[in-house]
């Protein structure tokens, strides 16, 4: 039994083995935890062959891939390290809310793998770490304006780049449910005025990039403005006609990209426009949508977002009714690969990033098991606690019963050696030999003592043993009753093992069923059905069943082992009773025959 328990402990130690980190050393010992984040451009991931260079990638944290335990409330201790395990990466925290379990962080990366994988590291768990989030450092110098629309309600949009091109006029209502965190809500009556600044100027025939996410409330019936910039009879317009996006370069001969398929209302769509070398390209969801042979006009005036203003050239476009998120302007023409990367990586269903298990500095990582444990509900913990008490009791019973049956077996073996050396002197083992201490643990010795006492009780007045034929069965009956009590002693507490074997899995199943019910009820209440929301709760619920099996399986092995050992001890006692009574009857017959001959 001791070997069985040792084997179980060995298995437990293997399960709790240190989570060996990848072949990347710990970046800084002041940080307690880290998480690997794999950039996957293979067909299993984003299926891209990028040639994008430097890219701000979106790290989307939620309760399905991050537990928000051990991290600062505002994410101040977040740090991102390159694949070499040494180089810190710039990052910009757009939103971080441990209470709600959400966070969006832009990480400045370079040299993305081409149809391959690359792992960066997110470190956290340092309460003394200062804030290092910086949009100015994360977005390269060619980004002249980046609006996340994460401001408080009633505040104009703020620029995340170093150029500080904050909106001058126009206040939009920020709402939850953007493609990345919060979004700007345009109600069809107001527009946002983007300031005129040197960094936003466009030279005649120069380069330019616009990118943003847009969601329409409905297909507009009138031409609707998205981004408009007018100056001295010339204009650059990104708008919608019957819901289809277009770009117009308005000058002496206005040029417009051809009409295409209309955008779907209520659905986020990525729009991007680039202008360079006499061509203006329009992209929808990362794919080419239209092109016009026109050069960018010289522009140094203000621009409007989500609306237009009346000019001498004609009536303004209608204001937008919908939402806009993650607006970016660049003074260069971004490559098509980068635009495709943005559309693929910023969407809610992006597979570009794969999140690995959390690791702890000591080497004992949380791993997947840690994620499961942290997702266990209170009711499941109650069931698991009951199972652990049952498991502890069953292990104590197995240990004590295993030690007891081993002691009894060894003592019985020693007693049998002494008993069989008596020969015809069946009652030759006397108390004067201090046998009570030597064979105190032997059940056979206790049977022998009971049988011997029954024989001595049948002495006559002269001290001679007189055993009638009927006395043999009486002595056997007394010894059998002692044998029953010895069997009861062997079987004592074994019922705890049967309870653990039969009740453990059912209790575990109860915890699992309740946990699954709570998980689906929470999903129904939240109205968000996705694998990241379901998986932690279901896996945590299954932990109760695992706990039940963990209690039942060792108890089953131990019970069968002890039952076999007990049966062997019982068989030896039965054989001894038969041997003792048979030899006693044989000696009694010899005495009777001697008396008759005399």
C-alpha positions as CSV (number, residue, x, y, z in Angstrom):
1,X,0.0,0.0,0.0
2,X,2.9,2.3,0.8
3,X,4.2,1.8,-2.7
4,X,0.8,2.7,-4.2
5,X,0.7,5.9,-2.2
6,X,4.2,6.7,-3.2
7,X,3.3,6.2,-6.9
8,X,0.3,8.6,-6.5
9,X,2.5,11.2,-4.9
10,X,5.0,10.8,-7.7
11,X,2.2,11.4,-10.3
12,X,1.1,14.5,-8.4
13,X,4.6,15.9,-8.3
14,X,4.8,15.4,-12.1
15,X,1.5,17.2,-12.6
16,X,2.8,20.2,-10.5
17,X,6.2,20.2,-12.3
18,X,7.6,23.6,-13.1
19,X,6.3,25.1,-16.3
20,X,9.5,25.4,-18.3
21,X,9.6,28.6,-20.2
22,X,10.5,28.7,-23.8
23,X,14.2,29.1,-24.5
24,X,14.0,32.8,-23.6
25,X,15.4,34.0,-20.2
26,X,13.4,36.2,-17.9
27,X,13.7,39.8,-19.0
28,X,13.6,41.5,-15.5
29,X,13.3,39.9,-12.1
30,X,11.1,42.8,-10.9
31,X,8.3,41.5,-13.0
32,X,6.5,38.4,-11.5
33,X,4.5,37.2,-14.5
34,X,4.7,37.0,-18.3
35,X,2.6,35.8,-21.2
36,X,3.8,34.7,-24.6
37,X,2.0,36.3,-27.6
38,X,2.6,34.6,-30.9
39,X,2.2,36.5,-34.2
40,X,1.0,33.9,-36.7
41,X,0.9,34.8,-40.4
42,X,0.7,31.2,-41.5
43,X,-2.6,29.8,-43.0
44,X,-3.5,28.6,-39.5
45,X,-3.3,32.2,-38.3
46,X,-3.9,35.4,-40.3
47,X,-2.7,33.7,-43.6
48,X,-0.6,36.7,-44.7
49,X,2.7,37.3,-46.3
50,X,3.4,40.7,-44.9
51,X,6.0,43.2,-46.1
52,X,4.8,45.9,-43.9
53,X,7.9,46.9,-41.8
54,X,7.0,48.6,-38.6
55,X,3.4,47.9,-37.5
56,X,1.4,48.9,-34.4
57,X,-0.4,45.6,-33.6
58,X,-3.5,45.4,-31.4
59,X,-3.2,43.2,-28.3
60,X,-6.8,42.5,-27.3
61,X,-7.0,41.2,-23.7
62,X,-10.2,39.7,-22.2
63,X,-11.2,37.2,-19.6
64,X,-10.8,34.4,-22.1
65,X,-7.0,34.9,-22.6
66,X,-6.0,36.9,-19.5
67,X,-7.1,36.8,-15.9
68,X,-6.2,40.3,-14.9
69,X,-4.7,39.0,-11.6
70,X,-1.4,40.4,-10.4
71,X,-1.5,43.3,-12.8
72,X,-1.8,47.0,-11.9
73,X,-5.3,48.5,-12.1
74,X,-4.4,50.9,-14.8
75,X,-2.0,48.5,-16.6
76,X,1.0,50.6,-15.6
77,X,3.2,47.6,-15.1
78,X,2.6,46.1,-18.6
79,X,5.8,45.7,-20.6
80,X,6.2,44.2,-24.0
81,X,9.5,42.5,-25.0
82,X,10.6,41.4,-28.5
83,X,11.2,37.9,-29.6
84,X,14.9,38.1,-28.5
85,X,13.7,38.3,-24.9
86,X,15.7,41.5,-24.3
87,X,14.4,44.4,-26.4
88,X,11.5,46.4,-24.9
89,X,8.8,47.4,-27.4
90,X,6.9,50.7,-27.3
91,X,3.2,50.4,-26.5
92,X,0.1,52.5,-26.1
93,X,-2.7,51.4,-23.7
94,X,-6.0,52.5,-25.3
95,X,-8.2,51.0,-22.6
96,X,-7.5,48.8,-19.6
97,X,-10.2,47.8,-17.1
98,X,-9.5,44.8,-14.8
99,X,-13.0,45.0,-13.3
100,X,-14.7,44.5,-16.6
101,X,-11.9,42.2,-17.8
102,X,-11.0,44.0,-21.0
103,X,-8.0,45.8,-22.3
104,X,-6.7,47.0,-25.7
105,X,-3.0,47.8,-26.1
106,X,-1.2,48.9,-29.3
107,X,2.3,47.4,-29.5
108,X,5.0,48.7,-31.8
109,X,6.4,45.8,-33.7
110,X,8.8,45.4,-36.7
111,X,10.0,42.7,-39.0
112,X,6.9,40.6,-38.8
113,X,7.3,37.0,-39.9
114,X,6.5,36.2,-43.5
115,X,4.2,33.1,-43.5
116,X,5.6,32.2,-40.1
117,X,5.4,32.7,-36.4
118,X,7.1,35.0,-34.0
119,X,6.7,35.3,-30.2
120,X,6.8,38.5,-28.2
121,X,6.3,38.6,-24.4
122,X,4.0,40.6,-22.2
123,X,5.3,41.1,-18.7
124,X,3.3,42.2,-15.7
125,X,3.2,42.0,-11.9
126,X,5.3,44.9,-10.6
127,X,3.4,47.3,-8.4
128,X,6.3,49.8,-8.4
129,X,6.6,50.1,-12.2
130,X,5.9,53.5,-13.6
131,X,3.6,54.2,-16.5
132,X,5.4,53.9,-19.9
133,X,2.4,53.8,-22.3
134,X,3.1,56.3,-25.1
135,X,1.2,56.7,-28.3
136,X,3.9,59.1,-29.6
137,X,6.5,56.4,-29.3
138,X,4.3,53.6,-30.5
139,X,3.1,55.2,-33.8
140,X,5.9,56.1,-36.1
141,X,6.7,59.6,-37.1
142,X,4.7,59.3,-40.4
143,X,1.5,59.0,-38.5
144,X,0.3,62.6,-38.2
145,X,-3.0,61.9,-36.5
146,X,-4.4,58.9,-34.5
147,X,-7.8,59.2,-32.8
148,X,-8.7,56.3,-30.6
149,X,-12.0,58.0,-29.5
150,X,-11.4,56.8,-25.9
151,X,-12.0,60.2,-24.3
152,X,-14.7,60.9,-21.7
153,X,-18.1,61.9,-23.1
154,X,-18.3,65.5,-24.2
155,X,-14.5,65.8,-24.9
156,X,-13.2,66.5,-28.3
157,X,-11.0,63.6,-29.8
158,X,-7.4,63.7,-28.8
159,X,-4.4,62.8,-31.0
160,X,-2.3,59.9,-29.7
161,X,0.7,60.9,-31.8
162,X,3.5,63.3,-30.9
163,X,1.9,66.0,-33.1
164,X,-1.0,66.7,-30.8
165,X,-3.5,67.3,-33.6
166,X,-6.4,67.3,-31.2
167,X,-9.8,68.2,-32.7
168,X,-10.6,71.9,-32.4
169,X,-14.4,71.9,-32.8
170,X,-17.1,69.4,-32.6
171,X,-17.9,67.1,-29.8
172,X,-19.0,63.5,-30.4
173,X,-20.4,61.1,-27.9
174,X,-18.1,58.2,-27.3
175,X,-19.9,54.8,-26.9
176,X,-18.9,51.3,-26.0
177,X,-18.8,48.6,-28.6
178,X,-16.3,50.0,-31.0
179,X,-14.1,47.8,-33.1
180,X,-11.3,48.7,-30.6
181,X,-12.7,49.8,-27.2
182,X,-14.9,52.8,-27.5
183,X,-16.0,54.6,-30.7
184,X,-17.3,58.0,-31.8
185,X,-21.0,58.3,-32.3
186,X,-22.1,60.7,-35.1
187,X,-25.9,61.4,-34.9
188,X,-26.2,63.1,-38.4
189,X,-26.3,66.6,-37.0
190,X,-22.7,67.4,-36.1
191,X,-19.1,66.9,-37.4
192,X,-15.6,67.0,-35.9
193,X,-13.2,69.6,-37.1
194,X,-9.6,68.4,-37.6
195,X,-7.2,71.3,-37.2
196,X,-4.9,72.7,-39.8
197,X,-1.3,72.1,-38.9
198,X,2.1,71.8,-40.6
199,X,2.2,68.1,-39.9
200,X,-1.1,67.6,-41.6
201,X,-0.3,69.6,-44.7
202,X,-0.3,67.8,-48.1
203,X,1.8,69.1,-50.9
204,X,0.7,69.2,-54.5
205,X,1.1,65.6,-55.8
206,X,2.3,64.5,-52.4
207,X,1.6,61.4,-50.4
208,X,-1.2,60.7,-48.0
209,X,-3.1,57.9,-46.2
210,X,-6.4,57.8,-44.5
211,X,-7.7,54.8,-42.6
212,X,-10.6,54.2,-40.3
213,X,-13.4,51.9,-39.2
214,X,-17.0,52.9,-39.9
215,X,-20.4,51.5,-39.0
216,X,-23.5,52.9,-40.6
217,X,-26.9,53.1,-38.9
218,X,-28.6,52.7,-42.2
219,X,-27.8,53.1,-45.9
220,X,-27.9,56.9,-46.4
221,X,-30.1,58.2,-49.2
222,X,-28.0,61.4,-49.8
223,X,-24.3,61.7,-50.4
224,X,-22.7,61.5,-46.9
225,X,-19.4,62.9,-45.8
226,X,-16.8,60.8,-44.0
227,X,-13.6,62.9,-44.4
228,X,-13.7,66.2,-46.3
229,X,-10.9,68.8,-46.8
230,X,-11.5,71.8,-49.0
231,X,-9.2,74.7,-50.0
232,X,-9.5,77.4,-52.7
233,X,-11.7,75.6,-55.1
234,X,-10.0,72.2,-54.6
235,X,-11.1,69.4,-52.4
236,X,-10.3,65.9,-51.2
237,X,-13.4,64.0,-50.3
238,X,-14.0,60.6,-48.9
239,X,-17.8,60.0,-48.8
240,X,-20.7,57.6,-49.4
241,X,-23.1,57.5,-52.3
242,X,-26.1,55.2,-51.8
243,X,-24.0,53.5,-49.1
244,X,-21.0,52.9,-51.5
245,X,-17.7,54.6,-50.5
246,X,-15.9,56.7,-53.0
247,X,-13.0,59.2,-53.2
248,X,-13.2,62.4,-55.1
249,X,-10.4,64.7,-56.0
250,X,-12.2,68.0,-56.8
251,X,-10.4,70.5,-59.0
252,X,-10.8,71.9,-62.5
253,X,-11.8,68.3,-63.6
254,X,-13.3,66.4,-60.6
255,X,-12.2,62.8,-60.6
256,X,-14.0,60.1,-58.6
257,X,-13.4,56.4,-58.0
258,X,-16.0,54.1,-59.6
259,X,-19.0,53.0,-57.5
260,X,-18.9,49.6,-56.0
261,X,-20.9,47.5,-53.5
262,X,-22.6,49.4,-50.7
263,X,-21.5,49.0,-47.1
264,X,-23.7,46.9,-44.9
265,X,-25.4,48.8,-42.1
266,X,-24.7,47.8,-38.5
267,X,-21.4,46.2,-39.5
268,X,-17.9,47.5,-38.9
269,X,-16.0,48.1,-42.2
270,X,-12.4,49.2,-42.6
271,X,-11.9,52.0,-45.1
272,X,-8.5,53.2,-46.3
273,X,-7.3,55.7,-48.9
274,X,-3.8,56.2,-50.2
275,X,-2.6,58.9,-52.6
276,X,0.8,58.9,-54.3
277,X,2.5,59.3,-57.7
278,X,-0.7,60.4,-59.5
279,X,-2.9,57.6,-58.2
280,X,-5.5,57.5,-55.5
281,X,-6.5,54.0,-54.2
282,X,-9.5,53.1,-52.1
283,X,-9.5,50.0,-49.9
284,X,-12.4,48.3,-48.2
285,X,-11.6,45.7,-45.5
286,X,-8.0,45.5,-46.7
287,X,-8.8,44.8,-50.3
288,X,-8.6,47.2,-53.3
289,X,-12.1,48.7,-54.0
290,X,-11.4,51.5,-56.5
291,X,-8.7,53.6,-58.1
292,X,-8.6,57.0,-59.8
293,X,-5.7,58.5,-61.8
294,X,-5.4,61.8,-59.9
295,X,-2.7,63.5,-57.8
296,X,-3.3,64.7,-54.3
297,X,-4.0,68.5,-54.2
298,X,-2.1,70.9,-52.1
299,X,-4.0,71.1,-48.8
300,X,-3.2,73.1,-45.7
301,X,-6.7,73.9,-44.4
302,X,-8.9,72.3,-41.7
303,X,-10.7,69.1,-42.4
304,X,-14.1,67.8,-41.3
305,X,-14.9,64.3,-40.1
306,X,-18.4,63.0,-40.4
307,X,-19.7,66.1,-42.0
308,X,-19.1,69.0,-44.5
309,X,-19.4,72.7,-44.7
310,X,-21.1,74.8,-47.3
311,X,-18.7,76.3,-49.9
312,X,-19.0,78.4,-53.0
313,X,-18.6,75.3,-55.1
314,X,-21.9,73.9,-54.0
315,X,-24.1,72.4,-51.3
316,X,-22.3,70.5,-48.6
317,X,-22.5,66.7,-48.2
318,X,-24.9,65.2,-45.6
319,X,-23.6,64.5,-42.1
320,X,-22.8,60.9,-41.1
321,X,-25.2,58.9,-39.0
322,X,-23.2,56.0,-37.5
323,X,-20.0,55.3,-35.7
324,X,-16.3,55.8,-36.5
325,X,-13.3,54.2,-34.7
326,X,-9.5,54.2,-34.9
327,X,-9.0,57.1,-37.3
328,X,-5.4,57.5,-38.7
329,X,-3.8,60.0,-41.1
330,X,-0.3,59.6,-42.5
331,X,1.9,61.8,-44.5
332,X,3.1,58.8,-46.6
333,X,1.2,56.3,-48.7
334,X,1.0,53.2,-46.6
335,X,1.6,50.0,-48.6
336,X,-1.3,47.7,-49.4
337,X,0.2,45.0,-47.2
338,X,0.0,47.3,-44.2
339,X,-3.6,48.2,-44.9
340,X,-4.5,44.5,-45.2
341,X,-2.7,43.8,-42.0
342,X,-4.6,46.6,-40.2
343,X,-7.9,45.3,-41.5
344,X,-7.1,41.7,-40.5
345,X,-5.5,42.4,-37.1
346,X,-7.9,44.9,-35.7
347,X,-11.1,43.0,-36.4
348,X,-12.9,41.1,-33.6
349,X,-12.3,37.8,-35.3
350,X,-8.6,38.3,-35.9
351,X,-6.4,35.2,-35.7
352,X,-3.1,37.0,-36.1
353,X,-2.2,36.8,-32.4
354,X,-2.2,33.6,-30.4
355,X,-2.1,34.0,-26.6
356,X,-0.1,31.4,-24.6
357,X,-0.3,30.4,-21.0
358,X,0.9,32.7,-18.2
359,X,4.2,32.0,-16.6
360,X,5.5,32.9,-13.1
361,X,9.0,34.1,-12.4
362,X,9.8,31.2,-10.1
363,X,9.2,28.8,-13.0
364,X,5.9,27.4,-11.6
365,X,3.6,28.8,-14.2
366,X,-0.1,29.2,-14.0
367,X,-0.4,27.5,-17.3
368,X,-3.8,26.3,-18.6
369,X,-4.5,24.7,-15.3
370,X,-4.1,28.1,-13.6
371,X,-6.6,29.7,-16.0
372,X,-9.0,26.9,-15.1
373,X,-8.6,27.3,-11.4
374,X,-9.1,31.0,-11.5
375,X,-12.4,30.5,-13.4
376,X,-13.9,28.1,-10.9
377,X,-17.2,29.3,-9.4
378,X,-18.0,29.3,-5.7
379,X,-20.4,26.4,-5.9
380,X,-17.8,24.3,-7.7
381,X,-15.3,25.2,-4.9
382,X,-17.8,23.9,-2.3
383,X,-18.0,20.6,-4.1
384,X,-14.3,20.4,-4.6
385,X,-13.7,21.2,-0.9
386,X,-16.0,18.3,0.0
387,X,-14.2,16.0,-2.4
388,X,-10.8,17.0,-1.0
389,X,-12.0,16.2,2.6
390,X,-13.3,12.8,1.3
391,X,-10.0,12.3,-0.5
392,X,-8.0,13.1,2.6
393,X,-10.1,10.7,4.7
394,X,-9.7,7.9,2.1
395,X,-5.9,8.4,2.0
396,X,-5.7,8.3,5.8
397,X,-7.8,5.2,5.9
398,X,-5.7,3.5,3.1
399,X,-2.5,4.4,4.9
400,X,-3.7,3.2,8.4
401,X,-5.3,0.0,7.0
402,X,-2.3,-0.8,4.8
403,X,0.1,-0.4,7.7
404,X,-2.2,-2.5,10.0
405,X,-2.7,-5.4,7.6
406,X,1.1,-5.5,7.0
407,X,1.8,-5.6,10.7
408,X,-0.8,-8.4,11.2
409,X,0.5,-10.4,8.3
410,X,4.2,-10.2,9.5
411,X,3.2,-11.1,13.1
412,X,1.1,-14.0,11.9
413,X,4.0,-15.4,9.9
414,X,6.2,-15.3,13.0
415,X,3.6,-16.9,15.1
416,X,3.0,-19.8,12.7
417,X,6.7,-20.5,12.7
418,X,6.6,-20.8,16.5
419,X,3.3,-22.7,16.6
420,X,4.5,-25.4,14.2
421,X,7.6,-26.0,16.2
422,X,5.5,-27.2,19.1
423,X,4.9,-30.6,17.6
424,X,2.5,-32.7,19.7
425,X,2.6,-30.2,22.6
426,X,-0.3,-28.2,21.2
427,X,-0.7,-26.0,24.3
428,X,3.0,-25.5,24.9
429,X,3.1,-21.8,24.3
430,X,2.6,-20.3,27.8
431,X,2.2,-16.8,29.0
432,X,5.4,-17.1,30.9
433,X,7.3,-16.8,27.7
434,X,6.2,-13.2,27.3
435,X,4.4,-14.1,24.1
436,X,1.7,-11.5,24.6
437,X,4.1,-8.7,23.8
438,X,5.9,-10.6,21.0
439,X,2.7,-11.5,19.1
440,X,0.5,-8.6,20.3
441,X,-0.3,-7.7,16.6
442,X,-0.9,-11.3,15.5
443,X,-4.6,-12.3,15.0
444,X,-3.6,-16.0,14.9
445,X,-2.0,-15.6,18.4
446,X,-5.3,-14.2,19.7
447,X,-7.2,-17.2,18.1
448,X,-4.7,-19.5,19.7
449,X,-5.1,-17.9,23.2
450,X,-8.9,-18.2,22.9
451,X,-8.6,-21.9,21.9
452,X,-6.1,-22.6,24.6
453,X,-8.3,-21.0,27.3
454,X,-11.3,-23.1,26.2
455,X,-9.2,-26.3,26.4
456,X,-7.9,-25.4,29.9
457,X,-11.4,-24.7,31.1
458,X,-12.2,-28.4,30.6
459,X,-9.8,-29.7,33.2
460,X,-11.1,-32.1,35.9
461,X,-10.6,-31.9,39.6
462,X,-7.1,-33.5,39.3
463,X,-6.0,-30.9,36.7
464,X,-6.2,-33.3,33.8
465,X,-7.7,-32.0,30.5
466,X,-10.9,-33.9,29.7
467,X,-12.4,-33.0,26.4
468,X,-15.6,-34.6,25.3
469,X,-16.4,-35.1,21.6
470,X,-19.0,-32.3,21.8
471,X,-16.4,-29.9,23.2
472,X,-14.4,-29.9,19.9
473,X,-17.3,-28.1,18.1
474,X,-17.8,-25.8,21.1
475,X,-14.1,-24.8,20.9
476,X,-14.4,-24.2,17.2
477,X,-17.4,-22.0,17.7
478,X,-15.6,-19.9,20.2
479,X,-12.6,-19.5,17.9
480,X,-14.9,-18.7,15.0
481,X,-16.5,-15.9,16.9
482,X,-13.1,-14.5,17.6
483,X,-12.3,-14.9,13.9
484,X,-15.4,-12.8,13.1
485,X,-14.3,-10.0,15.4
486,X,-10.8,-10.1,13.8
487,X,-12.5,-9.7,10.4
488,X,-14.5,-6.8,11.7
489,X,-11.3,-5.2,12.8
490,X,-9.8,-5.7,9.4
491,X,-12.8,-4.2,7.7
492,X,-13.2,-1.3,10.0
493,X,-13.3,2.1,8.1
494,X,-13.3,0.4,4.7
495,X,-16.7,1.8,4.2
496,X,-15.1,5.3,3.8
497,X,-13.3,3.9,0.7
498,X,-16.5,2.6,-0.8
499,X,-18.1,6.0,-0.2
500,X,-15.2,7.8,-1.9
501,X,-15.4,5.3,-4.8
502,X,-19.1,5.6,-5.4
503,X,-19.8,9.1,-4.2
504,X,-16.7,11.0,-5.5
505,X,-17.6,10.9,-9.2
506,X,-21.3,11.8,-8.6
507,X,-20.3,14.8,-6.4
508,X,-17.9,15.9,-9.1
509,X,-20.6,15.5,-11.8
510,X,-22.9,17.6,-9.6
511,X,-20.3,20.4,-9.5
512,X,-19.7,20.2,-13.2
513,X,-23.4,20.3,-14.1
514,X,-24.0,23.3,-11.8
515,X,-20.9,25.1,-13.2
516,X,-22.0,24.5,-16.8
517,X,-25.5,25.9,-16.0
518,X,-24.0,29.0,-14.4
519,X,-21.7,29.5,-17.4
520,X,-24.5,29.3,-20.0
521,X,-26.7,31.5,-17.8
522,X,-23.9,34.2,-17.7
523,X,-23.5,34.0,-21.4
524,X,-27.2,34.4,-22.0
525,X,-27.3,37.4,-19.7
526,X,-24.3,39.0,-21.4
527,X,-25.6,38.2,-24.9
528,X,-22.1,37.4,-26.1
529,X,-21.5,34.0,-27.5
530,X,-17.9,33.2,-28.4
531,X,-15.5,30.4,-27.6
532,X,-13.4,32.7,-25.4
533,X,-16.4,33.4,-23.1
534,X,-17.5,29.7,-23.0
535,X,-14.2,27.8,-22.7
536,X,-12.9,29.0,-19.3
537,X,-16.3,28.4,-17.6
538,X,-16.7,25.0,-19.1
539,X,-13.2,23.9,-18.4
540,X,-13.5,25.2,-14.8
541,X,-16.7,23.3,-14.3
542,X,-15.0,20.1,-15.5
543,X,-12.5,20.5,-12.7
544,X,-15.1,19.3,-10.3
545,X,-15.4,16.0,-12.2
546,X,-11.6,15.7,-12.3
547,X,-11.6,16.2,-8.5
548,X,-14.2,13.5,-8.1
549,X,-12.2,11.1,-10.2
550,X,-9.0,12.1,-8.3
551,X,-10.7,11.0,-5.1
552,X,-12.4,7.8,-6.5
553,X,-9.5,6.3,-8.6
554,X,-6.9,6.0,-5.8
555,X,-9.6,4.9,-3.4
556,X,-10.6,2.2,-5.9
557,X,-7.1,0.9,-6.2
558,X,-6.5,1.1,-2.5
559,X,-9.8,-0.7,-1.7
560,X,-9.1,-3.6,-4.0
561,X,-5.5,-3.9,-2.7
562,X,-6.7,-3.9,1.0
563,X,-9.5,-6.3,0.2
564,X,-7.1,-8.8,-1.3
565,X,-4.8,-8.5,1.7
566,X,-7.7,-8.8,4.2
567,X,-8.9,-11.9,2.4
568,X,-5.5,-13.5,2.7
569,X,-5.4,-12.7,6.5
570,X,-8.9,-14.1,6.9
571,X,-8.0,-17.3,4.9
572,X,-4.9,-17.8,7.2
573,X,-7.1,-17.5,10.3
574,X,-9.7,-20.0,8.9
575,X,-6.9,-22.4,8.1
576,X,-5.4,-22.0,11.6
577,X,-8.7,-22.6,13.3
578,X,-9.2,-25.8,11.3
579,X,-5.6,-26.9,12.0
580,X,-5.9,-26.2,15.7
581,X,-9.2,-28.0,16.1
582,X,-8.2,-30.9,14.0
583,X,-4.9,-31.4,15.9
584,X,-6.8,-31.1,19.2
585,X,-9.3,-33.7,18.1
586,X,-6.4,-36.0,17.0
587,X,-4.7,-35.7,20.4
588,X,-8.0,-36.3,22.2
589,X,-8.5,-39.5,20.2
590,X,-5.0,-40.7,21.1
591,X,-5.8,-40.1,24.8
592,X,-9.1,-42.0,24.5
593,X,-7.4,-45.0,22.8
594,X,-4.7,-45.2,25.5
595,X,-7.3,-45.2,28.2
596,X,-9.3,-48.1,26.5
597,X,-6.1,-50.2,26.1
598,X,-5.2,-49.8,29.7
